[in-house]
Amino acid sequence: MRWVIRLGGLILGGALGYQLGDGVVVLVPRLAGLRLVLLGGGLASGAALGSLLAVWVWRRFESAMGWVLGRLAHVSLRDVGLGVLGLGSGLLLAALVGFPLSRIPGVGNYLALTAALVLGYLGYHLVMQRRDEVAGFLRLERGGRPGVRGRGVPKVLDTSVIIDGRVADVVRAGFLEGPLLVPRSVLHELQRIADSSDTLRRNRGRRGLDILHRLQEELQAVQIVDDPKDAGDADAALVALARAVRGWIVTNDYNLNKVAALQGIRVLNINELSQALRPVVLPGEELTVQVIRDGKEAGQGVGYLEDGTMVVVEGGKKYIGETSEVVVTSVLQTVAGRMIFGRPKDAQGTGGTSGQRR
C-alpha cells in the first residue's frame, strides 16, 4: 500500500511540478530559452517531493476522514440526506442571487462568496431544525410509504400501550396524530392474551382489542401492517418497522424505550406523559384526600389523588374511610413516582389555637 501511495504522489507531484515550470515560462518570457530545463526540473523535483510527502499527506487525510466519520457515526442517514438537501438548496439560491451581485465592479466577487456562505449555512440549519416536517413533506410528495396511509409521522403501537388503554384518550384529545400502525405480531399477541386461561390476562387482552376497535371505529386511525422480514423478537420487529417507515414508537415498556432510543428511534412513553401532566403541588397548598389505609409509621394515614399520587397524612390514621382536607408539608420525588406528605387541616388549626393560648 505504501508503494501505491508513493507512486500516486510521484505522478501527482510530477504533474504539478511540470505545470509550475510551464507557468514560470509564461510569466517570465525571457526564460523561454530554458523552457525544457524548467519543465524537466519542475517535473523531477515535483515527482521527488510528491513521492516523499505522499505517505505523510495520506496519513493526515485518513486522520481527518476518521474524525469526520466519527462525528457522523451517531447521525442517521436521513439527517445526512436532509443536511445535504438544505445545503444544496442554500447554495442554489446563492448562485441565483450571487450572479447579479458578481457584476458589481470591485466587490462583486466578494458579495457573491458572502451570499454563498450565508445562504448555504441558513439552508442547512433551517432544514435540520425542521427535519421532521421536511421529511413528512417529502414523503407526502412521493405519495407516502408503501402500506402506510395518511399524513404525519407514523406511530408504531406496542402491546403494553394498547393494553394500558390511555392511548385512546390521548388520540381523541388530539395530542397524538398521524397513522397508528399495529404490527400483526402485536395483534396476534393480543389475541393470545385474550384467549388466556388466566382471568386477569384474558381481561387485559380483551381490553386491548376493544381499544383498537374503538380507535378504528371512532377515529379511523389504526392500520394493521406486516412485520419486517427476519426482524427477530417482538421488540426488534417494532424497532425495525419504525425504522422502515421512519416513524416513532409509542410504548410503556421501559426496556423497549431504551433499546429504541439507542438505535435512533424516537419513543413516546405514555407513562412519561402522565407524569408530566400531573399538577405541581407546593408546601402550604390544600388537598382533598380520602384516607383509605394506615401508613408505615405510627398514626399515619395514606390516600391517593385522582392521578394515583400517594398522599401520606401525618396523624391521619383516625380519618381512615373519610375524606379529609390536608395541608401539604413536603413533596418527595422518587424513582417510583411522587409522594406528598401533609397534615389534616383541622389538626393544624387546633395546633395553632392551642399555641396562641400558651
C-alpha positions in Angstrom: 0.0 0.0 0.0 2.9 2.4 0.8 4.3 1.8 -2.7 1.0 2.6 -4.3 0.7 5.8 -2.3 4.2 6.8 -3.2 3.5 6.1 -6.9 0.4 8.2 -6.8 2.3 11.0 -5.0 5.1 10.8 -7.6 2.7 11.1 -10.5 0.7 13.9 -9.0 3.8 15.8 -7.8 5.4 15.4 -11.2 2.3 16.8 -12.9 2.1 19.7 -10.6 5.9 20.4 -11.0 5.5 20.3 -14.8 2.6 22.8 -14.6 4.7 25.1 -12.3 7.6 25.1 -14.7 5.4 25.9 -17.6 3.8 28.8 -15.6 7.2 30.2 -14.9 8.0 30.3 -18.6 4.7 32.1 -19.3 5.2 34.7 -16.5 8.9 35.3 -17.4 9.1 35.3 -21.2 12.9 35.9 -21.2 13.3 32.4 -19.8 11.7 30.8 -22.9 15.1 29.5 -24.0 15.3 27.5 -20.8 11.8 26.0 -21.2 12.9 22.4 -21.4 15.2 22.8 -18.4 12.4 24.4 -16.4 9.9 21.8 -17.4 12.2 18.9 -16.7 13.4 20.4 -13.4 9.8 21.0 -12.3 8.8 17.5 -13.3 11.7 15.9 -11.5 11.5 18.0 -8.3 7.7 17.7 -8.2 7.9 13.9 -8.6 10.6 13.6 -5.9 8.8 15.8 -3.4 5.4 14.2 -4.1 6.9 10.7 -3.5 8.5 11.8 -0.2 5.4 13.6 1.1 2.7 11.1 -0.2 2.6 8.8 2.8 2.6 11.7 5.3 -0.2 13.5 3.4 -2.2 10.3 3.2 -2.0 9.6 6.9 -3.2 13.2 7.6 -6.0 12.6 5.1 -7.0 9.3 6.8 -6.9 11.0 10.2 -9.2 13.8 9.0 -11.6 11.4 7.4 -11.7 9.3 10.6 -12.6 12.4 12.6 -15.4 13.2 10.2 -16.7 9.7 10.2 -16.6 9.6 14.0 -18.7 12.7 14.2 -21.2 11.3 11.7 -21.4 7.9 13.4 -24.4 8.9 15.5 -26.1 10.8 12.7 -28.9 9.0 10.9 -28.7 8.6 7.1 -32.0 10.6 6.9 -30.4 13.5 8.7 -27.3 13.4 6.4 -29.5 13.4 3.4 -31.6 16.3 4.7 -28.5 18.2 5.6 -27.2 17.8 2.0 -30.6 18.9 0.7 -30.6 22.0 2.9 -27.0 22.9 2.0 -27.6 22.3 -1.7 -30.8 24.4 -1.7 -29.0 27.3 0.0 -26.1 27.1 -2.5 -28.5 27.0 -5.4 -30.3 30.1 -4.1 -26.9 31.7 -3.5 -25.9 31.1 -7.2 -29.1 32.8 -8.4 -28.5 35.8 -6.0 -24.7 35.8 -6.5 -24.8 36.2 -10.3 -26.1 39.8 -10.3 -24.0 40.6 -7.3 -20.9 39.4 -9.0 -21.5 42.1 -11.7 -20.9 44.9 -9.2 -17.4 46.3 -10.0 -14.8 45.9 -7.4 -16.7 44.0 -4.7 -18.9 41.7 -6.8 -17.0 38.5 -6.3 -16.7 39.1 -2.5 -20.5 39.7 -2.3 -21.2 36.5 -4.3 -18.9 34.5 -2.0 -20.6 36.0 1.1 -24.0 35.1 -0.3 -22.9 31.5 -0.8 -21.6 31.2 2.8 -24.7 32.8 4.4 -27.4 31.1 2.3 -25.7 27.7 2.4 -25.4 28.0 6.2 -29.0 29.1 6.6 -30.3 26.4 4.2 -28.6 23.7 6.1 -29.7 24.8 9.6 -33.2 25.6 8.5 -33.8 22.1 7.1 -32.1 20.4 10.2 -34.3 22.4 12.6 -37.5 21.4 10.8 -36.3 18.0 9.6 -39.3 16.1 10.8 -41.6 18.4 8.9 -39.4 18.4 5.8 -39.3 14.6 5.9 -43.0 14.4 6.2 -43.5 16.8 3.3 -41.1 14.8 1.1 -42.9 11.5 2.0 -46.2 13.2 1.1 -44.9 14.4 -2.3 -43.6 10.9 -3.1 -47.1 9.6 -2.4 -46.3 8.2 1.0 -44.7 4.9 2.1 -45.9 1.6 0.8 -48.6 0.2 3.0 -48.9 3.4 5.2 -51.8 5.8 4.6 -52.2 9.3 5.9 -50.2 12.3 6.7 -47.8 12.9 9.5 -45.2 10.8 11.2 -46.4 7.2 11.7 -46.7 5.9 15.3 -46.0 2.2 15.9 -48.0 0.9 18.9 -46.7 -1.9 21.0 -48.7 -4.4 23.2 -48.2 -2.6 26.5 -49.5 0.8 25.4 -52.6 -0.8 23.8 -53.5 -2.8 26.9 -52.9 0.3 29.0 -55.8 2.0 27.2 -54.9 5.6 27.8 -53.6 6.0 24.3 -57.2 6.1 23.0 -57.9 9.2 25.2 -54.7 10.8 24.1 -55.5 10.3 20.4 -59.1 11.5 20.9 -57.8 14.7 22.6 -55.6 15.4 19.5 -52.2 15.1 21.2 -51.2 12.1 19.1 -51.7 12.3 15.4 -50.6 10.5 12.3 -51.3 7.0 11.2 -51.2 4.5 14.1 -49.5 1.3 13.0 -50.1 -2.1 14.7 -47.8 -4.9 13.5 -49.5 -8.3 13.0 -47.3 -9.8 15.7 -48.7 -7.3 18.3 -52.3 -8.2 17.1 -51.6 -11.9 17.4 -50.1 -11.4 20.9 -53.3 -9.5 22.0 -55.3 -12.4 20.7 -53.3 -14.9 22.6 -53.6 -12.9 25.8 -57.4 -12.5 25.2 -57.7 -16.3 24.9 -55.6 -17.0 28.0 -57.0 -19.2 30.7 -55.9 -16.7 33.4 -58.8 -14.3 34.0 -56.7 -11.2 34.6 -54.7 -11.8 31.4 -57.8 -12.6 29.4 -59.5 -9.3 30.6 -56.4 -7.3 29.7 -56.2 -8.8 26.2 -59.9 -8.1 25.6 -59.5 -4.6 26.7 -56.6 -4.1 24.3 -58.7 -5.4 21.4 -61.5 -3.1 22.5 -59.2 -0.1 22.5 -58.0 -0.9 18.9 -61.6 -1.4 17.8 -62.6 2.0 19.4 -59.7 3.8 17.7 -60.6 2.3 14.4 -64.4 2.9 14.7 -64.2 6.5 16.1 -61.1 7.9 14.5 -60.2 5.5 11.6 -56.6 5.9 12.8 -55.4 2.3 13.1 -53.6 0.4 10.3 -52.6 -3.3 10.6 -49.2 -3.8 8.9 -47.0 -6.8 8.2 -43.9 -7.3 10.3 -40.5 -6.7 8.7 -38.8 -9.9 7.5 -36.2 -11.5 9.6 -36.7 -8.9 12.4 -36.1 -11.2 15.3 -38.1 -10.9 18.6 -41.1 -8.7 19.2 -39.1 -5.6 20.3 -36.6 -6.0 17.4 -39.6 -6.2 15.0 -41.1 -3.0 16.4 -37.8 -1.1 16.0 -37.3 -2.5 12.5 -40.8 -1.4 11.5 -40.3 2.1 13.0 -37.0 2.4 11.1 -38.6 1.1 7.8 -41.5 3.6 7.9 -39.3 6.4 9.5 -41.8 6.6 12.4 -41.9 6.7 16.2 -42.7 4.0 18.7 -45.5 4.5 21.3 -44.9 2.3 24.4 -44.9 1.9 28.1 -42.2 -0.7 28.1 -39.0 0.7 29.8 -36.6 -1.8 28.1 -38.1 -1.2 24.6 -37.8 2.6 25.3 -34.1 2.3 25.9 -33.4 -0.1 23.0 -35.2 2.1 20.5 -33.6 5.3 21.7 -30.1 3.7 21.4 -30.9 2.9 17.8 -32.0 6.5 17.0 -35.8 5.8 17.1 -37.9 8.4 18.8 -40.1 7.0 21.6 -43.3 8.4 23.0 -44.0 7.0 26.5 -47.5 7.3 27.9 -46.2 6.9 31.5 -43.8 9.9 31.0 -46.7 11.9 29.5 -48.8 11.1 32.5 -46.0 12.1 34.9 -45.6 15.4 33.0 -49.3 16.2 33.2 -49.6 15.8 37.0 -50.3 19.2 38.7 -47.5 20.7 40.7 -48.2 20.8 44.4 -46.3 23.1 46.7 -46.0 23.1 50.5 -48.8 25.0 52.1 -51.4 24.1 49.5 -54.6 22.3 50.5 -55.8 19.0 49.0 -58.9 16.9 49.4 -57.9 13.3 50.0 -59.8 10.2 51.0 -57.7 8.3 53.6 -58.1 4.6 52.8 -55.5 2.8 55.0 -52.8 3.3 57.6 -49.2 4.2 56.8 -45.9 2.6 57.8 -45.3 5.0 60.7 -47.5 5.2 63.8 -50.5 7.4 63.3 -50.1 7.9 59.6 -52.9 7.5 57.0 -52.5 7.0 53.3 -54.7 8.3 50.5 -54.4 8.8 46.7 -55.1 11.6 44.3 -57.1 11.1 41.2 -53.9 10.7 39.2 -52.6 8.0 41.5 -50.2 10.1 43.5 -49.7 8.8 47.1 -50.5 11.2 49.9 -49.1 10.3 53.4 -51.1 12.1 56.1 -49.4 12.6 59.4 -51.8 11.8 62.2 -54.3 10.7 59.6 -55.0 7.2 60.9 -58.1 8.3 62.7 -59.5 9.6 59.4 -59.4 6.3 57.6 -62.5 5.9 55.5 -63.2 9.6 55.5 -62.5 12.4 53.1 -60.2 15.0 54.8 -58.8 18.4 53.9 -55.0 18.1 54.0 -52.3 20.8 54.0 -49.2 19.8 52.1 -46.0 19.9 54.2 -43.5 18.5 51.7 -43.2 16.7 48.3 -40.8 13.8 47.6 -39.9 12.8 44.1 -38.7 9.1 44.0 -37.8 6.7 41.2 -41.3 5.1 41.5 -43.1 8.4 41.4 -44.0 11.3 43.5 -45.1 11.2 47.2 -46.9 14.0 49.0 -46.7 14.5 52.8 -49.3 16.5 54.7 -51.3 17.1 57.9 -55.0 17.3 58.4 -56.2 20.9 58.1 -58.3 20.8 61.3 -55.3 19.3 63.2 -53.2 22.3 62.2 -55.9 24.7 63.1 -56.3 23.2 66.5 -52.5 23.3 67.0 -52.4 26.9 66.0 -55.2 27.8 68.5 -53.5 25.9 71.4 -50.2 27.6 70.6 -51.9 31.0 70.8 -53.4 30.1 74.2 -50.0 29.2 75.5 
